[in-house]
Amino acid sequence: MVTAAGSGFPADTEVILAWEDTTATWNVDLVEGKYYGREFVTEDVPLASVATDDQGNFEVDFEVPKDFGFTHNVTVHQGEDLLNRAAFRTEMQMSINPTSGPVGTPITIEVNGMGYGYLENSWQLTYDNSYTGWVSAVTTDGSAQAVIPAVGPPGTHVIQLTHGWSHVPYLNNQQSPRPDRPVFTFEFEVTDGPAVLPPPAAQQGFPVASGTAPEDTGAPAIWTDVTSGPVGTPVTVSGHNMPTVPISLMWYRQEGSRVSGGGWSEVGVELGTITPEDDGTMSYDFAALDDLGGPHRIDAVADGDTVASTEFDIKPSAIAVENGVGPAGTMALFHVKGVGWTETANIYTVVYDNSYVGFACGFNSQGDIQIYLPLAGEPGFHYVDFYPAIYRGEDIRGAVNFRLPQLTYADDHPGEDLPAFRFVVEVTEE
């Protein structure tokens, strides 16, 4: 709670106390697969209406809104006129929960009051001085949540959150142009006890989403009984008011690469043909193709003309690790399908025991990512996380966050809703 007091205003007049509020969004074009960064719109939002006394004074209490952190203007308006303003600073906060547990314990990191400005909107997380990934709060009004596994031998481990606009943490913040930015440091105690293991890989993706038939307007229409799911999902295409001639069902995908020089284009693949019933209804079963993630248009083509269209959205899915148990140096295979093609969906970043390793692209391989990593570390369980990321694009109003693990993917990833995947491997004695 804050008390705002004013003097020298027009006497016996009603004035409006307002808060400088910012709405932030990601600017993405999923049709063209482009990422254009962050956008911000600022406006004054009324907090209270208050009457001045006969001396032009006022006093009113207000609650600090849940909003981005750092400096906000608190303004006084009379009608359309701005009479005055004062600055109020909202401080960042961070917490972790729990603070102890056996290896594999999910550690929830909560942040409130992140800023939206150039030097306030990208925060970097480290675990035992190893870079883990970045934390964002663009579409969540300055609040962020990330979950990482507890890793390492029993004992104290250090989690730190530092600002960093260019890829990694900025370490001498006290000497920077913005020394007011905090650095948060927390300790987590890894205890003895059974390791906390993630769910099987096949259970970590998004559930299949059901579809519904469109309203019957008398025109030809097709739809799918499920609208999204992983590669291999059983799908039924239904239709009504269709012409009673052979119908070719065409599935469309992007094929190509961003880096080969040849570019990419949309290519159609025939799913099959079917002749509708005499009443114009049809039903065709197929399994979602082993293809890029994202929406795929399905056209019903009769005599060379498209008479109806629908789409199915492939979501990423994971396959159990191969050779995930063995002595250090054993080469394990990590496999993800349904990776997308846009600049915000075509890569996954890999984090081994909360230490960023690198990234893998799924565009050229039509959504299929296979990564061979050697098992490393002391005997015991080790955790390998696959996080969504932004491959490339433009972001003139924000930080450079390309090809880095986005720990806040669940609530704040630009463009697509994408899952992360957590694998566990076990290093054994020689």
Steps between C-alpha positions, in 0.01 A plus 500: 500500500623847406378845596506761225484859619481816292499874551465804279225353285174683411290539814176308555549299183481131415824359361594150382803317633632259233767232463725474195414150380681309225360224283767286335463246219719285280493605136501184289372408155427128507386497137844610382674341799659831611590638841507878544560536872313681772243778478391729782204736535480733799188675630384666820248285688287672769574398858265730689286809474560754774376849582746775595426718802462875502880532502550271200634210709404132486600167649396154381616141555549248221633147461797450269362311197638165390713625215847522355773610738727801525382859446137595436350847479213572737311784336228749588244592234216746477293397201741469209766714667807351669564713809799328659681174555730321743715191457436176686740207484370144517773269627572159351450194719618142461445179695569129463292212632594262649846578633609140551434151371662202330645513151233557237276704730314758286604849616241766422646845442256790540579854386282808533562856393722433199526807281404544137774745393811422302718443809227349716325228301736207467640314799753217497503202734809310611534186710835452674642767266392307190267675257153343499276731298306825494183620669243724334172666602383678187137386492470432873521858633844463653439165673687186404518136603758237408561147626845341498618170651727477802827353377842422641628309802352545848586840640444868432441622146463862393233645273551853373289735287678788329401738226660447163377662181748322273485121523648447845518664846658843536732440794623842617158655523614734778716679242237507226284793382216337697646394834150510651422159354512235774689172501320215676688211663337197663630175641347158443600203710511168313426232758541124507202294394339344195535708185188676370455375145301673223201331334572272204588697189182398318287656776666842495350651184168677465180294506305446181240776449151406387325668209135568421297507182438848356152643463324358197445794265419285201847551353764226474710472817756266653635474853712274719386320814821616672664834423849444636728227626838334449628319195302179446177624663197317351294762314163479329410754234123537467297703255149601404339649191791365298473431126447130437809459284846368594657736755877529538609597853820706487731565799724809476841549657800729480811345348848651484747679722596848621872440458543293182445793265210326329232637731176317563152470358164338566464149355187286481489127580194290416354321801263293289177514299141438599162529331236651731169328568191590299395748771835686472653369824848350520743358754868422448747364757875560502793537742653848539805506275856492632546866420587848622319637799233764456176528302466297180225588255287214369317568174219298344559519125235396244567517125803720565318753719523539878146469632571505877794536741591435860828458693678282752767637737796269573642545849855396602541164671791313656625142479672313783878537513705224339819394682408722792675279758872425499844624603614852418558534129210276399334662198128554569240586236236764573213512253224762452241511221262770377744790535376806310634716217439860612770715661334441838451122466772346282759428771527341841778594741666232712593544867701226679486521881386864475791588272423614145658271240370622162203481266363281223285598201208300363413690181726326250412156646122561474449534875723211611782574747750232603783604731789277608650609833760321710397424855712713732551566868529296817312169536133564561203668332543797268228716347477614140244770417379603154366857503329696222692801376501782245725411211547846350314816402486868587468652844601865495314571826624209706784272584687259276350168603554292190589129524483502880282281727182692588422375849168689501379331178176373662346843564693738277636337184442715190271352239432132557414311817782247529591237760838445661633150562697365796703183460700316762813293438711297740876489509625172640835387630747367242 
